[in-house]
Amino acid sequence: MTLFAVPAEFNALPWLTGIICLSLMAGFSGYLLPATVRFLTLTVCLLTLGLAYLGFTVPDVQSWVLLDSFGVTLQLDALAGYFLLTNALVTLAVLVYCWNTGRSAFFYAQLIILHTSLNSAFLCADFMSLYVALEVVAIAAFCLMTYPREPRIIWLGLRYLLLSNTAMLFYLIGVALVYTSSGSFAFSGLTDAPPEAIALIFLGLLTKGGIFLAGLWLPQTHGEAATPVSAVLSGVVVKAGILPLLRCSMLSDQLLLLVEILGVATAVFGVAYAMLAKDSKRMLAFHTVSQMGFVLAAPVAGGFYALTHGLVKSSLFLLAGNLPSRDFKILKKTPIAAGFWVPLVLASSSIAGFPLLAGFEAKTLTLKGLPPWLAIALNIAAVGTAISFSKFVFLKPNFVGQPYPKGLGLALMVLLGGLAVGNVVYWQAFTPMNLLKATLTCIVGAALYWGVVKKLTIKLPDGGEKIDHLIGMMSVSLTLLFAWILT
């Protein structure tokens, strides 16, 4: 037993259900007590940190079936702990960033509800409870996205709801097929379910997680949202569909292979668009697609990779929202205050996998033990990641002092501080061969950026992001899933 481990007989269920219920009560109380809503949000974040601590320290996986075969099934383990910790730190960073911005109680109350519904999604181990949690996530995310009440943002929010609800209709049909075949809504019922159930459920989760063609809704949605909302969406909301996919991959070798292939295809697909993006927030959004592919490509390392990605991507969105422009052409000519440039370089280097940063450990752990053909594809995507984030690294710094906007400094302390602590998770990564490989990957990426990509004016087709094509992309994704599963 380690110094901080909980006793073997400890039952986390009362704490888990109590924290979720109290958090929801805090969200609704924020409407009635607007003067306290920011402090309620802070309290909820601290409670989630406690849940994450339990996830890491309980001796064995703890699961509970609360309503027999009809659900609700909850599961707490280290994998859930990583996602809970990501949720806590990202929400805390967004809270301190927004603390003195004059946002109304409605914003913070929706932030609490979104945060709590994400916790529920991360703890669910049955398809029906997950469906309810994901629907609440979608509604709360919509409310946060449309908070500015700008016509374009409202349209993007409605577009997000339309696609989300369409995907979840397919998902719900798949869930019904699972229950029909197994008599249970538990994830484990997927192993005995008909192939069409797997395809339909996976389509819903792939859409929620922004994976491959089913995730083409994501770049525009995340790129156009307000800065703190973009940080929440890319940092943690998109992962609500990722954790269930990781859990499903652990049920059989066939599902594992399917998830790995989807992950690698998404990593390469997303990075191809990100490398050529001329808009900073659009580049970050496409990299969210790519990085979710990395998370899926190696489920055994998915939790740690999701944590490092969430902290880095939230930092980058908060920083990008405070730069003089979103256009890289303008940013290249505009000196960037060192106070912004230094954290930009740190976060960009981490996501590129540069040694001595938590992203290096996450990438090393992800690539460990993969089949050669998957490892080659992910290494190509890793070079593409280094190319993309060279756009931030090679901006011109200005070392004349310029103060941070209120809250940004504290938010970066939370996020980048979490990355610093994350360096101890997989210290075995620090071998000469791994250090050399990661360094060469970053050098090759930087060289390709300077020598080739920086001069390119190619624009990849974006027709798939239009509303009239997004449903079609779901159909294509569903067809591909059926083709794979049936063969």
C-alpha positions as CSV (number, residue, x, y, z in Angstrom):
1,M,0.0,0.0,0.0
2,T,1.4,3.4,-0.9
3,L,1.3,6.4,1.4
4,F,-1.8,7.9,-0.3
5,A,-3.7,4.7,-1.1
6,V,-7.2,4.2,0.2
7,P,-8.0,1.0,2.2
8,A,-8.8,-2.1,0.2
9,E,-12.3,-2.3,1.7
10,F,-13.1,1.4,0.9
11,N,-16.4,1.8,-1.0
12,A,-16.3,4.9,-3.2
13,L,-19.9,4.7,-4.4
14,P,-21.4,7.1,-1.7
15,W,-18.7,9.7,-2.4
16,L,-19.2,9.3,-6.2
17,T,-22.9,9.6,-6.2
18,G,-22.9,12.3,-3.5
19,I,-20.4,14.5,-5.4
20,I,-22.4,14.2,-8.7
21,C,-25.7,15.1,-7.0
22,L,-24.1,18.0,-5.0
23,S,-22.5,19.3,-8.2
24,L,-25.8,19.3,-10.0
25,M,-27.5,21.1,-7.1
26,A,-24.7,23.7,-7.2
27,G,-25.3,24.3,-10.9
28,F,-29.0,25.0,-10.4
29,S,-28.4,26.9,-7.2
30,G,-26.2,29.3,-9.2
31,Y,-29.2,30.7,-10.9
32,L,-30.8,31.5,-7.5
33,L,-27.6,32.7,-5.8
34,P,-25.7,34.5,-8.6
35,A,-23.3,36.2,-6.2
36,T,-22.0,32.7,-5.1
37,V,-21.9,31.0,-8.5
38,R,-18.2,31.4,-9.2
39,F,-17.4,30.0,-5.7
40,L,-19.8,27.1,-6.4
41,T,-17.9,26.4,-9.6
42,L,-14.6,26.4,-7.7
43,T,-16.0,24.0,-5.1
44,V,-17.2,21.6,-7.8
45,C,-13.8,21.6,-9.5
46,L,-12.2,20.7,-6.1
47,L,-14.7,17.9,-5.6
48,T,-13.9,16.5,-9.0
49,L,-10.2,16.6,-8.1
50,G,-11.2,14.4,-5.1
51,L,-13.0,12.0,-7.4
52,A,-9.9,11.8,-9.7
53,Y,-7.8,11.1,-6.6
54,L,-10.1,8.2,-5.7
55,G,-9.8,6.9,-9.3
56,F,-6.0,6.7,-9.0
57,T,-5.8,5.3,-5.5
58,V,-8.6,2.7,-5.2
59,P,-6.8,-0.7,-5.1
60,D,-9.0,-2.3,-7.7
61,V,-11.6,-1.2,-10.3
62,Q,-14.8,-0.4,-8.5
63,S,-18.1,-0.8,-10.3
64,W,-21.7,-0.7,-9.2
65,V,-24.9,-1.7,-10.8
66,L,-27.6,0.5,-9.3
67,L,-30.7,-0.6,-11.3
68,D,-30.1,-4.2,-12.3
69,S,-30.0,-4.9,-16.0
70,F,-31.7,-1.6,-16.9
71,G,-28.7,0.4,-15.7
72,V,-27.3,2.5,-14.0
73,T,-23.7,1.1,-14.0
74,L,-20.9,3.2,-12.7
75,Q,-17.2,2.4,-12.9
76,L,-14.3,4.1,-11.1
77,D,-10.7,3.3,-12.0
78,A,-7.4,4.9,-13.1
79,L,-8.6,5.4,-16.7
80,A,-11.6,7.4,-15.4
81,G,-9.3,9.2,-13.0
82,Y,-7.3,10.7,-15.9
83,F,-10.4,12.1,-17.6
84,L,-11.8,13.4,-14.3
85,L,-8.5,15.1,-13.6
86,T,-8.6,16.7,-17.1
87,N,-12.1,17.9,-16.5
88,A,-11.2,19.4,-13.1
89,L,-8.1,21.2,-14.3
90,V,-9.5,22.6,-17.5
91,T,-12.7,23.8,-15.9
92,L,-10.7,25.4,-13.1
93,A,-8.4,27.2,-15.6
94,V,-11.4,28.5,-17.5
95,L,-13.0,29.6,-14.3
96,V,-10.0,31.7,-13.2
97,Y,-9.7,33.0,-16.8
98,C,-13.3,34.3,-16.7
99,W,-13.4,35.3,-13.0
100,N,-13.3,39.1,-13.6
101,T,-14.8,39.3,-17.1
102,G,-18.3,40.2,-16.1
103,R,-20.0,37.1,-17.3
104,S,-23.4,36.4,-15.8
105,A,-24.5,33.7,-13.5
106,F,-26.0,31.8,-16.4
107,F,-22.5,31.2,-17.9
108,Y,-21.1,29.8,-14.7
109,A,-24.2,27.7,-13.9
110,Q,-24.0,26.1,-17.4
111,L,-20.3,25.5,-16.9
112,I,-21.1,23.6,-13.7
113,I,-23.8,21.6,-15.4
114,L,-21.5,20.8,-18.3
115,H,-18.7,19.8,-15.9
116,T,-20.9,17.5,-13.9
117,S,-22.5,15.8,-16.9
118,L,-19.0,15.2,-18.2
119,N,-18.1,13.6,-14.9
120,S,-21.2,11.4,-15.3
121,A,-20.2,10.4,-18.8
122,F,-16.7,9.5,-17.6
123,L,-18.1,7.3,-14.8
124,C,-20.8,5.5,-16.8
125,A,-20.3,1.8,-17.8
126,D,-23.6,1.3,-19.5
127,F,-24.9,2.6,-22.8
128,M,-28.2,4.1,-21.5
129,S,-26.8,6.1,-18.7
130,L,-24.1,7.3,-21.1
131,Y,-26.8,8.4,-23.6
132,V,-28.4,10.6,-20.9
133,A,-25.1,12.1,-19.9
134,L,-24.0,12.8,-23.4
135,E,-27.3,14.5,-24.2
136,V,-27.0,16.8,-21.2
137,V,-23.4,17.5,-22.3
138,A,-24.6,18.6,-25.7
139,I,-27.3,20.9,-24.3
140,A,-24.9,22.5,-21.8
141,A,-22.2,22.9,-24.4
142,F,-24.8,24.6,-26.7
143,C,-25.8,27.0,-24.0
144,L,-22.1,28.0,-23.4
145,M,-21.4,28.3,-27.1
146,T,-24.3,30.6,-27.8
147,Y,-23.7,32.7,-24.6
148,P,-22.5,35.7,-26.7
149,R,-25.9,35.7,-28.6
150,E,-24.2,36.5,-31.9
151,P,-26.1,35.2,-35.0
152,R,-23.1,33.2,-36.4
153,I,-22.4,31.6,-33.1
154,I,-26.1,30.7,-32.6
155,W,-26.1,29.1,-36.0
156,L,-23.0,27.0,-35.2
157,G,-24.6,26.0,-31.9
158,L,-27.7,24.8,-33.6
159,R,-25.6,23.0,-36.2
160,Y,-23.8,21.3,-33.3
161,L,-27.1,20.2,-31.7
162,L,-28.5,18.9,-35.0
163,L,-25.4,16.7,-35.7
164,S,-25.2,15.6,-32.1
165,N,-28.8,14.6,-31.9
166,T,-28.7,12.8,-35.3
167,A,-25.7,10.8,-34.2
168,M,-27.3,9.9,-30.9
169,L,-30.4,8.6,-32.7
170,F,-28.2,6.1,-34.5
171,Y,-26.5,5.4,-31.2
172,L,-29.8,4.8,-29.5
173,I,-30.9,2.2,-32.1
174,G,-27.6,0.4,-31.5
175,V,-28.2,0.4,-27.7
176,A,-31.7,-1.1,-28.3
177,L,-30.1,-3.9,-30.3
178,V,-27.5,-4.5,-27.6
179,Y,-30.3,-4.9,-25.0
180,T,-32.3,-7.1,-27.2
181,S,-29.4,-9.5,-27.7
182,S,-27.9,-9.5,-24.2
183,G,-30.7,-8.3,-21.9
184,S,-28.4,-5.6,-20.5
185,F,-27.3,-2.1,-21.3
186,A,-23.8,-2.7,-19.9
187,F,-20.8,-2.1,-22.2
188,S,-19.9,-5.8,-21.9
189,G,-23.1,-6.6,-23.8
190,L,-21.4,-5.3,-27.0
191,T,-19.4,-8.6,-27.3
192,D,-22.6,-10.6,-28.0
193,A,-24.4,-7.9,-30.0
194,P,-25.1,-8.1,-33.7
195,P,-22.6,-6.3,-36.0
196,E,-25.1,-3.5,-36.8
197,A,-25.3,-2.6,-33.1
198,I,-21.6,-2.1,-33.0
199,A,-21.6,0.1,-36.1
200,L,-24.5,2.3,-34.9
201,I,-23.1,2.8,-31.4
202,F,-19.6,3.5,-32.7
203,L,-21.1,6.1,-35.2
204,G,-22.6,8.0,-32.3
205,L,-19.4,7.9,-30.2
206,L,-17.2,8.8,-33.2
207,T,-19.3,11.8,-34.0
208,K,-19.2,12.9,-30.3
209,G,-15.4,12.4,-30.2
210,G,-14.7,14.2,-33.4
211,I,-13.2,11.1,-35.0
212,F,-12.3,10.9,-38.8
213,L,-15.0,11.8,-41.2
214,A,-17.7,11.8,-38.5
215,G,-15.8,14.6,-36.8
216,L,-15.8,17.2,-39.6
217,W,-18.2,19.3,-37.6
218,L,-15.5,20.0,-35.0
219,P,-13.0,22.5,-36.6
220,Q,-15.6,25.2,-37.3
221,T,-17.4,24.7,-34.0
222,H,-14.3,24.8,-31.8
223,G,-12.6,27.5,-34.0
224,E,-15.4,30.0,-33.9
225,A,-16.5,29.6,-30.3
226,A,-15.5,32.2,-27.7
227,T,-11.9,31.7,-26.4
228,P,-12.8,30.1,-23.0
229,V,-15.5,28.0,-24.6
230,S,-13.1,26.7,-27.2
231,A,-10.7,25.8,-24.4
232,V,-13.4,23.7,-22.7
233,L,-14.7,22.1,-25.9
234,S,-11.3,21.0,-27.1
235,G,-9.8,20.4,-23.7
236,V,-12.5,18.1,-22.3
237,V,-15.9,18.1,-23.9
238,V,-14.8,16.2,-27.0
239,K,-13.4,13.4,-24.8
240,A,-16.9,12.5,-23.6
241,G,-17.1,10.3,-26.7
242,I,-13.6,9.0,-26.4
243,L,-13.5,7.3,-23.1
244,P,-16.5,4.9,-24.0
245,L,-14.6,4.0,-27.2
246,L,-11.5,3.1,-25.1
247,R,-13.6,1.0,-22.7
248,C,-15.2,-0.8,-25.7
249,S,-11.8,-1.5,-27.2
250,M,-10.9,-3.5,-24.1
251,L,-13.8,-6.0,-24.6
252,S,-12.3,-7.9,-27.5
253,D,-9.3,-8.0,-29.9
254,Q,-11.5,-7.2,-32.9
255,L,-12.9,-4.1,-31.2
256,L,-9.3,-3.1,-30.2
257,L,-8.1,-3.4,-33.7
258,L,-11.0,-1.3,-35.0
259,V,-10.4,1.4,-32.5
260,E,-6.7,1.5,-33.3
261,I,-7.3,1.8,-37.0
262,L,-9.8,4.6,-36.5
263,G,-7.3,6.3,-34.2
264,V,-4.4,6.2,-36.7
265,A,-6.6,7.3,-39.6
266,T,-7.9,10.2,-37.6
267,A,-4.4,11.2,-36.5
268,V,-3.1,11.4,-40.0
269,F,-6.3,13.0,-41.4
270,G,-6.5,15.7,-38.8
271,V,-2.8,16.6,-39.0
272,A,-2.9,16.9,-42.8
273,Y,-5.5,19.7,-42.5
274,A,-3.8,21.3,-39.5
275,M,-0.4,21.6,-41.3
276,L,-1.9,23.7,-44.1
277,A,-4.3,25.8,-41.9
278,K,-3.7,29.6,-42.1
279,D,-5.9,30.4,-39.1
280,S,-4.6,29.7,-35.6
281,K,-7.8,28.6,-34.0
282,R,-8.7,26.5,-37.0
283,M,-5.3,24.8,-36.9
284,L,-5.8,24.1,-33.2
285,A,-9.3,22.7,-33.8
286,F,-8.0,20.3,-36.6
287,H,-5.3,19.2,-34.2
288,T,-7.9,18.3,-31.7
289,V,-9.2,15.9,-34.3
290,S,-5.7,14.5,-34.9
291,Q,-4.9,14.2,-31.2
292,M,-8.1,12.3,-30.4
293,G,-6.7,9.9,-33.0
294,F,-3.6,9.5,-30.9
295,V,-5.7,8.8,-27.8
296,L,-7.5,6.0,-29.6
297,A,-4.5,4.5,-31.3
298,A,-3.1,3.1,-28.1
299,P,-6.0,2.6,-25.5
300,V,-3.6,1.5,-22.8
301,A,-2.0,5.0,-22.9
302,G,-5.2,6.8,-23.8
303,G,-6.0,8.3,-20.3
304,F,-2.6,9.9,-19.9
305,Y,-2.5,11.2,-23.5
306,A,-6.0,12.6,-23.0
307,L,-4.8,14.5,-19.9
308,T,-1.7,16.0,-21.5
309,H,-3.7,17.0,-24.6
310,G,-6.5,18.6,-22.5
311,L,-4.0,20.7,-20.6
312,V,-2.0,21.7,-23.7
313,K,-4.9,22.4,-26.0
314,S,-6.8,24.5,-23.4
315,S,-3.6,26.6,-22.8
316,L,-3.1,27.1,-26.6
317,F,-6.7,28.2,-27.1
318,L,-6.6,30.7,-24.3
319,L,-3.3,32.1,-25.6
320,A,-4.5,32.1,-29.3
321,G,-7.6,34.1,-28.3
322,N,-5.3,36.8,-26.9
323,L,-2.9,37.1,-29.8
324,P,-3.1,40.2,-32.1
325,S,-4.7,38.2,-34.9
326,R,-5.8,34.7,-35.9
327,D,-4.2,34.9,-39.3
328,F,-0.7,33.4,-39.3
329,K,0.3,35.8,-42.1
330,I,-0.2,38.7,-39.8
331,L,1.2,36.9,-36.8
332,K,4.5,36.2,-38.6
333,K,5.0,39.9,-39.1
334,T,3.8,41.0,-35.6
335,P,6.2,40.7,-32.6
336,I,4.5,38.7,-29.9
337,A,5.1,39.7,-26.2
338,A,7.4,37.3,-24.5
339,G,4.8,36.7,-21.8
340,F,2.6,35.1,-24.5
341,W,5.4,33.6,-26.7
342,V,7.1,31.6,-23.9
343,P,4.0,29.6,-22.8
344,L,3.1,29.2,-26.5
345,V,6.5,27.6,-27.1
346,L,6.2,25.4,-24.0
347,A,2.7,24.2,-24.8
348,S,3.5,23.7,-28.5
349,S,6.7,21.8,-27.7
350,S,4.8,19.5,-25.3
351,I,2.1,18.6,-27.9
352,A,4.9,18.0,-30.5
353,G,6.5,15.5,-28.1
354,F,9.7,17.5,-27.3
355,P,11.7,15.8,-24.5
356,L,11.4,16.9,-20.8
357,L,7.7,17.8,-21.3
358,A,4.7,15.7,-20.4
359,G,3.7,15.4,-24.1
360,F,6.9,13.5,-24.7
361,E,6.1,10.9,-22.2
362,A,2.5,10.6,-23.5
363,K,3.7,10.1,-27.1
364,T,6.4,7.6,-26.1
365,L,3.9,5.6,-24.1
366,T,1.4,5.7,-27.0
367,L,3.9,4.4,-29.6
368,K,5.2,1.7,-27.3
369,G,4.2,-1.8,-28.3
370,L,2.1,-0.8,-31.4
371,P,2.3,-3.0,-34.5
372,P,4.9,-1.6,-36.9
373,W,2.5,-0.4,-39.5
374,L,0.5,1.5,-36.9
375,A,3.7,2.9,-35.4
376,I,4.9,4.2,-38.8
377,A,1.6,6.0,-39.5
378,L,1.6,7.6,-36.0
379,N,5.3,8.7,-36.4
380,I,4.3,10.4,-39.7
381,A,1.5,12.1,-37.8
382,A,3.9,13.1,-35.1
383,V,6.2,14.8,-37.6
384,G,3.1,16.6,-39.0
385,T,2.3,17.8,-35.4
386,A,5.8,19.2,-35.1
387,I,5.4,21.0,-38.5
388,S,2.1,22.5,-37.4
389,F,3.2,23.9,-34.1
390,S,6.4,25.3,-35.6
391,K,4.0,28.1,-36.7
392,F,3.7,29.2,-33.0
393,V,7.3,28.4,-32.0
394,F,8.9,30.5,-34.8
395,L,6.8,33.6,-34.2
396,K,8.9,36.7,-33.3
397,P,9.1,37.4,-29.6
398,N,9.1,40.9,-28.2
399,F,10.8,41.1,-24.8
400,V,9.3,44.4,-23.9
401,G,7.0,43.9,-21.0
402,Q,3.2,43.5,-21.7
403,P,0.9,42.4,-18.9
404,Y,-1.4,39.4,-19.2
405,P,-5.2,39.9,-19.4
406,K,-6.8,39.3,-16.1
407,G,-7.0,35.6,-15.2
408,L,-4.8,34.3,-18.1
409,G,-1.7,34.1,-16.0
410,L,-3.4,32.0,-13.3
411,A,-5.1,29.8,-15.9
412,L,-1.8,29.1,-17.5
413,M,-0.3,28.3,-14.1
414,V,-3.0,25.7,-13.5
415,L,-2.6,24.1,-17.0
416,L,1.1,24.2,-17.5
417,G,1.7,23.4,-13.8
418,G,-0.3,20.3,-14.4
419,L,1.9,19.4,-17.3
420,A,5.0,19.9,-15.2
421,V,3.6,17.5,-12.5
422,G,2.7,15.1,-15.3
423,N,6.4,14.5,-16.0
424,V,6.5,12.0,-13.2
425,V,3.8,9.7,-14.7
426,Y,6.0,7.7,-17.1
427,W,9.6,8.5,-16.2
428,Q,10.7,5.3,-17.8
429,A,10.4,7.2,-21.1
430,F,13.6,9.0,-20.5
431,T,15.9,6.6,-22.3
432,P,18.7,7.8,-24.7
433,M,16.9,6.2,-27.7
434,N,13.5,7.8,-26.9
435,L,15.1,11.2,-26.2
436,L,17.0,11.0,-29.5
437,K,13.9,9.9,-31.5
438,A,11.7,12.6,-30.1
439,T,14.3,15.3,-30.6
440,L,14.8,14.2,-34.3
441,T,11.1,14.2,-34.9
442,C,10.8,17.8,-33.7
443,I,13.9,18.9,-35.7
444,V,12.6,17.2,-38.9
445,G,9.2,18.8,-38.4
446,A,10.7,22.3,-37.9
447,A,13.0,21.8,-40.9
448,L,10.1,20.7,-43.1
449,Y,8.1,23.7,-41.9
450,W,10.8,26.2,-42.9
451,G,11.8,24.4,-46.1
452,V,8.5,23.3,-47.5
453,V,5.2,23.9,-45.6
454,K,5.8,27.6,-44.9
455,K,5.9,28.3,-48.6
456,L,2.9,26.2,-49.6
457,T,-0.4,27.9,-50.6
458,I,-2.3,24.7,-51.0
459,K,-5.8,24.6,-49.5
460,L,-7.4,21.3,-48.9
461,P,-11.1,20.9,-49.7
462,D,-13.5,21.9,-46.9
463,G,-16.8,21.0,-48.5
464,G,-17.3,18.2,-46.0
465,E,-17.7,20.8,-43.3
466,K,-20.8,22.3,-44.8
467,I,-24.1,21.4,-43.1
468,D,-25.5,19.7,-46.1
469,H,-22.5,17.4,-46.3
470,L,-22.0,16.6,-42.7
471,I,-24.9,14.2,-42.5
472,G,-23.6,12.6,-45.6
473,M,-20.2,12.1,-43.9
474,M,-22.0,10.3,-41.1
475,S,-23.5,8.0,-43.7
476,V,-20.1,7.4,-45.2
477,S,-18.7,6.7,-41.8
478,L,-21.5,4.2,-41.0
479,T,-20.9,2.5,-44.4
480,L,-17.2,2.1,-43.6
481,L,-18.0,0.7,-40.1
482,F,-20.4,-1.8,-41.5
483,A,-17.9,-2.8,-44.2
484,W,-15.2,-3.4,-41.6
485,I,-17.3,-5.2,-39.0
486,L,-19.0,-7.5,-41.5
487,T,-15.8,-8.5,-43.2
